[in-house]
Amino acid sequence: MRFANIKELQKDASGIISSVEKGEDVIITKRGKPAAVIYPLTEETIEDYMIQYSPAIRKKIEEGLKEIKQGKVVPLADLLKARKTKKRAEI
């Protein structure tokens, strides 16, 4: 783990990102206090990151789980069957 202040980040953003890409976390400090962290993120881990840290996605997951508990879920097979029947009726 590495520490870098704001000035270091401004001067050497590319170098800091290179360190992160090699697997090193970098804590960014502002006036000597931790302000942010930069850590490696890959195509394989971005979805997990978004699920964990996106308030909008977390809210949708929570709403979905609540609907499951309330029995408001329609099985996918039933939904697909209904769509297929509707398309036939339109023809």
Steps between C-alpha positions, in 0.01 A plus 500: 500500500626842407413851614502802269386853564300716262811671358662164426181388328496815287867465404507125442147373438625267228765347728252455781252331267780274375563392860131432547488294180779286645280423800601767750234698686573873532351713774472864400543748781394862525676711759635182657163331539364213291262628232466220245634165395591379155509126457517259208183447303467258211229409253432195719459701822318812381154343529565398860626852576192661346262270687677566827540878472224632272208629709265472201589137435487412872155657519374296204637179651334577834169576325524173308569300815207668671271410208619139515411484871157649423437244227482763226736310272391344173697193391696566181337204323154651563612841374647353182190291441276807539712699254490216248121473532463878457710498182286220354184698577639804317556304181 
